[in-house]
Amino acid sequence: MKLRYFSHSSFQITTDAGRVILIDPFLDDNPTSPVRSENVVADYIVLTHAHGDHVGDAFKIAQRTDPLFICVNELANYCAEKGFRAHNMHIGGAHVFEFGRLKFTIAHHGSMTPDNTYGGEPAGVLLTIDGKTVYHTGDTGLFYDMKLIGEMTAIDYMLLPIGDNFTMGIDDAVKAVELTKPGVAIPMHYNTFPVIEADPNVFAEKVIKNGFKAQVMEFGQEITL
């Protein structure tokens, strides 16, 4: 399995069988993304919530590639109303797809589409694929149930925001790693806009000092998990 980071909260997972899963594909209007929407394809698109910097270019991509959207119920309905295929889920629910198992977790944030449609509860997502579990926290503040999530699921890679203002900042994200105890922590949701400027290397240094592993991914970088 391969993980590619486009920047902000946008990731691409490519399974060993070649299935492509996009998470929150915000590319064309993202000043830090080295990749445009026309250059990606998707078999599945997972949306953590409905804000414009997370729904992003999902519909553009879907018009070309006909992926299955996987979202909480209200946001899945919104995607279906736009004419796309969608699988409705909700917080705490899990489902086994062709690529692996997906479960939604809570996230403390908001969720409103750019056209002011209610997008349901914001979410984090646990993806268990090819024997590894990736926890994309979505946009969230720190919450103590991260400890429970880590106790119930052995998390190999945790993708979590550090940009502050709208989400956790560096120190809260370091505490989130301490609670969840992932194999590797990867920072996201930073430096896209001036208000969320943060140094991912400072985050990584603090995580490592606490006895955990961290990896800073460059924008556009792909790694093998």
N, C-alpha and C positions, 0 to 999 in steps of 0.2 A: 504494500500500500504506500502511496505517495501523498504528501501534503504540500500544497503550494499556497503561499501567502501573497495575496494581491495588495494588501495594506488595509487600513481601517479595520473592519471586522470581517473582511471578505477572504474566504478560503476556498480552495478546491481540493477535494479528495479523489484520488484515482485508485480504485481497488485493483487487486491482483488480477481480477477477471476483466479489467478494462472499463468498469462502470465509473462514470464521472458524476460526482456530487458537488454542487456549489452551495456555499453557505453565505447568505447576505451579500450578493454580488453587486456591490456599489463600485462602478468602474469609470464610466464615461465622465461624470462630473466630480470625480475624486481626483484632486490635484496630486496625490501621492501614488496613484496606481500606474504602473508601467504598462498595463494591459488594458485594452479597450474591449467592450462587450462583443464586438464583431469577431474577436479572436478567440472566444471561448465557446464551448458546447457543453451541454448538460443532459444527463439522463434523469437527474433528480435535482430539484432546487429546494433547499431547506431555508425557511425564513424564521428568524428568532422573534421578530416583531415587525410592526408595520411602518416604522419611520422611513422617510425617504432615503436616508443614508444606509438603509439595510435592505429594503425592497429594491432600491437602486435600479439596475438595468434588468431585473429578473424577467419582466414581460417582453423586453426586446429580445432577450436570449431565447425565451420560450417560443416566440413567434417563429424562430428559425429551427429550433431543435425539438419541440414538443416534449419537454420533460414532465415528470410528475412533481407537482408542488407538495411539500410536506410541511404543514403548519398547524397551529392551534385552530380550533374550529372556526372562529369568526374570520380569521385571516384566510383560511382555506376556502371558505365560502366566497370571500371577496375575489380570490383568484379564479374560482369557478365562474363567478359572474362576469369576469373579463374574458371568459371563453377557454380557460386552460384546465387541464386535468389536475385534480387535487385530491389529496388524502387527508381527511380531517382527523385531528388528534387533539389532545389537551394535556394540561399539566399532570404529571404523575403517570400518564399512560405510556405504554410501550407497544411496539409492533415490529414484527420481523418482516423485512423487505427482502428482495432478491439480493441486495448488497450486504445485508446484515441487520442488526437490531438497532432501533432508534427509540429513545425515551426522552420526553420533555421534562424539564425541571422548572422550578420557580426561578424568577429573576425579578429584582425590584427595580422597576423602570416604568415607562409608559408605552402606549402603542396606538398611534393614530396615523392613518394613511395621509399622504400629501393632499388628498381631496377631502380630508376631514371625516373619513369613515372610521368608525371604531374598529380597531384591529384585534380585539380580544386581549387576553393576558400576554404580557411579554414573557419570554421563556429562555431558558438555557437548553442545551441539547446534548445528550450522551449518545455517541455513535460507537457501536461495537462492530468492527469490521476486520476480517482477516486476522482475528485473534488479538486485536489491540482495541482499547477504548480511548476515544477522544472526547473530552468534555469542553465544548464551546459554551461559555457561560452566558453568551449574549451580552447586551448592555445591562449592567447591574451594579448596585451598591453591594457592599459587604453584608453577608447575612450568615448567622451561625449554623443554619442547616447545611451549609457547605460541608461541615464536619460529618453530618449524617450521610450526605451524598458520597463522600470519600470512604466512609465505613461500609456502605452497602455495595459499592462498586470500586474495584481496583482500577484507578484511572492512570493510563500510561502517559497521556499528553493533555495538559490543561491549557486552554486558550482563554486568556482573561484580560479585560481592559485595564489600562493604567493611566489614562489621559486626564482623570479628574473632571470636575465641573459637572458632567452629565453621568459619570460612572465612578467607579473606584479610582482613586489615585494610587500612586506607587505604594505607599505604606499600607493602605487597606488591601491592595492586591497581594502584597507580601504576606499579610495575615491570612488571606484567603488560601494561599498555598499551604501555609502552616496547618490550616484546618482540614484541607482536602487531601494533602499528602500525595500529589501526583508523582509519576516517574519523572516528568519533565514539565516545567512551566514555560509557556511561550506568551509574551506580551502582545497585546493588540489594542486597537482603538486609541491611537496616539498620533500626534503630529499631522493629522489631516487638516486641521484648522488651528489658528493661533491659540484659541481658547483651550485646546486639549494638548498643548505641547508638553512633552515629557521625554525624559532620557531613558530608553529601554535598558541601557547598560547599567544605570543606577539600580533599576529594578532587579536585573539579573544578579548584580553583585550582592544585594541584600538577601535575595533568595538563597544564593550559594552560601553566604555567611551563616544562614540559619540551618544549613545542612541539607538543603534540597538542590535539585538540578534545574538549571534554566538555560534556555536557548533563545537568542534574539535572531529572528528571521529577517533577512533583508526583504524589501518590497520586491515581489516577483520571484523570490527564491522558492525552490522546491526541494524537499528533503524526503528520504525514504524512512518510513517508520518501522 
